Amino acid sequence: MKDFADEVKERVAANANNTQLISAAHEFRQVSMQSMYSYNFHALGRPIIQYPQDIVAMQELIWEVKPDLIIETGIAHGGSLIMNASMLALLDMCEAIESGQEMRPRVSNRKVVGIDIDIREHNRAAIEAHPMHSRIQMIEGSSTAPDIVEKIYQLSASFKRIMVCLDSNHTHDHVLEELNAYAPLTSVGSYCVVFDTLVQDLPDEMFPDRPWGPGDNPKTAVWKYLKTHPEFVVDTDLQNRLLITVAPDGFLKRMS
């Protein structure tokens, strides 16, 4: 008898060839983007502006990788910072339980670092008031500015397992700069997640007031980056499980 994990693998493999399911997922993404569906969700009280499927994907990846540091570009309302910080707290709790030390205070170095060119004061205040704030560090400035990049490298030097999430300016050039700057910090076996690659798959008229669109977006940046960085591969298994995601071709796993 097949175990549950094998059944899941078979279903996910079938998804890759299920044209009806893929088409339905694409239609949902397009219609839901027009209705700002992803703006309706919260993580521990803060707006997260993500599909629920991507929220689930991130908790799966964090549990799998067990990172010490998560680097995020783009903060907005801080929901992603809060959620990822809570996952790091859960990792610490689970490790304490497994070691039999759950009743003793434990100092953890695990943290999330968020970078944003403009951290709105009301968002900063809400994040700083949240119980997860002790695990969060916010840095204001352009994610591609040399001084900010240098600061992140200095900060990262004391961490062993690092995950990177890129979700700021979505133009090709900016995301490619972020990939060149931060993807190398990704630990082997960990992920660099590039959000909003789905811009490439949506009609150009959906972005009338944005500097990005089909042909100029995170997915085109990922495609170019991967041509010269074979150490990363797209986790197609994950996106075939999700189907509804803002990050098709954006879950980059570092293999070497």
N, C-alpha and C positions, 0 to 999 in steps of 0.2 A: 504494500500500500504506500502511495506517495505521501510524504509529509507535507505540511502546510507550505513550507518554504519552496518546495519544488512546484507546488501548484501555483504559487504566486509567480515564479519564474516563467512558467508556461503561459500564464495569462498575460504577463507583461510582454513576452516575446510575440504573442498573438496581436497585441495592441499595435505593434509596429506595422502590421500589414492589414489592419482593420480600417479600410478607407472610410467606411461610414462613420465610425467612431472618431477618427481623426478630423473628418469634415465637420462633424457636429461640435467638436471641441474648438475648432478654428472659428466657426460661426459664433459660438458663445463668447469667445474672446473678443471678437470684433464688436458684437452688440453690447457686451458688458463694458468695454472701454468707452463707448459712446455714452453710456449711462453712469459712468464713474463708479461702477460697482465696487472696485477695490478700495474706495475711500470709506466704506461702511463698517470697517472692522477695527478692533482694538486689541492690544496686547497688554494685559495687566493694567488696564485703565487708560492707556495712551493710544491715539490713532496710529495705525501701522501702515496703511495704504499699500496693502499687498493682497493677492488672492489667498484664500484660505489654504489652497493646495501648496503654495510656496511657503506659507507659515509652517505647515506640516513637514515639508521637505527640509527646511532649515533645522527643525528640531531633530529630524532623523540624522542629518549630516553632523550636527554638533554631538549627538550621542555616539555616532560612529567614530568620529575623529578624536573627540575629547580634547579640544584645543585649550591651550593656556591663554591665548590671546586671539581676539577677533578684531580685525581692522575693518571699519566701515567708512566708505565715503558717501556723504549725504546723510543728513540727520532728520530734517523736516520736523515732525512732531515728536520724534524719539521713540516711537513704538518698537522699531526693530532693535534699537539699543537696549530697551527694557526687556524685550523678549529674550534676546540672546544672553543678556546678563543673567536672567532668571535661569536659563538653561545651564550656564556655568555654575550657578549656585546649586542646582540640582546635581550636577556632576560631583561637586564637592561633597554634598550630603550623601550621595550613593557610595562614594569612595570611603567616606567615614564609616558608614554602616558596614560595608564589606570588611573593613579593617578592625571593626569592633570598637571604634573610637567615637561613635556618634554622640556620646554624652559629654565629650570634652570639647572645649572651645578650640577651633581650628582657624589658623590664619592662612588665607588663600591669596595667592598672587594672581589668580585668574581675573582677567578684565576684558572689557570691550572698549575700544578707542574709536570715537566717531569724529570725522572731519567734515566741516561744512564751511562754505565761504561766507554764509550769513546765518548765524544761529539767532533766531528771533528770541527776544527777551522773555516772552511769555512761555515759549517752549523750553528755554533753558531753566526757567524757574520751576516749571512742572517736572522736568527731568530731575533737577536737583532735590526736589521735595519727595521723590519716589523712593520707596524702601530699597530698590536695587541700585540707587545712585552710587553707593560706595564701590561698586564694581565697574563704574563707567567713568571714562575720561573724555571730555570734549575739547576739540581743538578747532579754533576758528581760523579760516584762511583757505586759500585755493589748494585743493588736493594735489595739484601738479606744480605748485610753487616749490622751488628748490629748498627753501628753508623748512617748509612743512614736510617734504619728503625726507630731508635729513633728520628732522625731529622724530619722525616715525621709525626710521632705521635705528636711531639711538635708543628709542624706547623699546624696540623689538629685540634688541640684542640679548636680553636676559630671559627670553621665552623660547621654549623648545618646539611646541606645536602651535602653529599659527594658521588661521583661516582668514581669508580676505573676501570682502563683499563690496562690489562697486555699484553705486546707485546714486550718482550725482548728475552732472551735466551729461546728456545722452548723445552728444555729437560724436561722430567717428573719431575725429582728431583728439578730443578730450579723453574719451575712453581708452584709446590706444596709448595715450600718454600715461594714464592711470595703470594700464596693464604693464607697460614697460617699467613703471616705477614700483608697483606694489606686488604684482604677480610673483616676482622672484622671492618674496618673503614667504610665500606659501610653502608649508612643510610638505615633504614627500608623504603621499597618502592623504593629504588634506585637500581642500578645495579653494579655488578662486571663483566666486560666484558673480557673474556679470548680469545684472538685472536689466529689464526692459529691452532685451534683444528682439522681442516680438514687434518692435517698431518696423522692422524690415518687412514684416508680413502683413502690415495694415495699409489701407489706402492713404495716399499722400494727403488727401484733403482732411484727414483726421488731425493734422498737426499744423493748422494755418498760422498759429501764433508762436510756433516753436522753431528753433534753428535746426532741428533734426527731422528725419523722415526716411522713407525708403531710399537706400543707397548711401545714407549718411546717418549712422546710428550705432548702438553698441554691438549688434551682430556683425556688421561689416568690419568693425574694429577687431572683434574676436577672430573672424576668419583670417584677417591679415596677420594678427599676432601668432596664430597657430601655425602659419606657414613656416615660421622660423623658430618655433619653440616646441619641438616634438616631445618635450618632457611633460606637456599637458595634453590630455585627451578629453573630448566631450563625453560626459557620462550619459550616454544615450539610454541606458537602462532606466535611469531616474526620470528622464523626461518622457519616456514611454509609459512610465507608471503614472506620471502626473497628467500629461496631455493638456490640461488647462494650467498654464504657467506663463508668467511674463518673461521667462528666461530660457526659451528654446535655444539650444546650442550654447547656453550660458553657464552650465554647471561644469566647470573645468576642474578635472582631477589631476593633481600632480603625481606622475608615476616615477619620476627619477630626478 
